[in-house]
Amino acid sequence: MGGLLKAGTEFELAGYAGLDGPEPDLLLEKLHAQIVVTALDEGEGALPAESLLRCRLRGAPVFEASAFAERAFRRIPIGLLRAEDLVFSDGFRARRADELLKRGLDLSVSAGLTLLAAPLIGLSALLIRLESRGPVFYHQERLGKGGRSFNLTKLRTMRADAEATGAPIWAKQNDDRVTRVGRLLRKTRMDELPQILAVLRGDMSFVGPRPERPFFVAQIKEKVPFYELREVARPGITGWAQVRYPYGASIEDARNKLEYDLYYLKNRSFFLDLTILFHTVRHVLTGRGAR
């Protein structure tokens, strides 16, 4: 149903009033809204543009629903998104200067972390070897920018037979396939350190949408619209979805995380990357989001 949403100053929705009545001007007057958010379902009539204009002239900002959600919640709800919104909106293109700064940050941080991480990776490898048989590292095919595949390397945190059936399996919270050493590595994010090599190669960046396995990407694309938009940028070791949404391993989680990825892709900048890195360090120190 199309309608108007009355919102408080902190973008908390305070009420709803449909526009099915004959006097939307009177409705707007009665609401005394500080912020007006419009929502119109496909196939419904036009919004009362003159009434909304008068509302704006009285000092109440008027937002389209998806724009309001983006500003208020730092995500772009897929249910409110239309293809034409993407065609005519700003964003989804990084400035050349930001791209150069981003790559410079990737290379400089990778070089420094490689030196610092080498002893930690060596110690982790020893602990993995002492606890269980199997390779210290594991390699998986992931999809990156433009849908191109690359090999992602991480320290092994699960049993060597974690996917003995040969079919990919979603990881989950408190996964019983995770070893004791693996649980520690995941909690401290040390299992992610070998991905620095992918950053140095240019397959990944430090900040971006998390790369996913082709098997799961094919499933998600069938059920989640706009998922292919994640492929406009290099995937990242961390990202906006990682610091804003708890770890998840399902189609529904992929849909929810995409809303944060879309916000990042539309608004990406060097400053936003620095903000994400700051929150990532904070999450690592507090153990938040470990699985």
Number of C-alpha atoms within 10 A of each C-alpha: 11 18 17 28 21 21 17 14 9 8 15 11 13 10 12 13 15 13 20 10 9 8 11 19 15 11 16 19 12 9 15 13 22 17 23 24 22 20 19 17 11 8 7 9 9 9 16 12 9 10 17 22 14 14 21 16 11 11 12 16 15 20 19 14 19 21 20 19 17 16 13 13 13 19 25 25 20 17 9 15 16 12 9 8 12 12 10 8 10 10 15 18 14 15 13 9 10 15 15 12 14 20 17 12 17 19 19 12 15 22 14 10 13 16 10 11 16 13 11 13 19 12 12 21 18 12 15 24 15 10 13 15 10 14 14 19 14 15 13 14 15 21 24 25 18 13 18 11 17 18 14 22 19 17 23 25 22 22 18 17 10 15 12 9 8 8 8 13 12 11 17 14 12 10 12 12 17 21 18 15 20 23 19 17 20 20 19 17 18 18 22 18 20 18 21 25 16 19 22 19 10 14 21 26 27 27 27 25 30 23 24 17 16 18 14 16 19 10 11 18 14 9 12 17 16 16 19 14 16 23 18 15 21 22 25 21 20 21 25 31 24 24 20 16 13 13 19 18 12 14 17 13 13 19 20 19 22 26 22 25 26 25 21 26 21 18 15 23 19 19 11 15 20 14 13 23 18 12 17 21 12 13 18 16 12 12 14 15 18 18 18
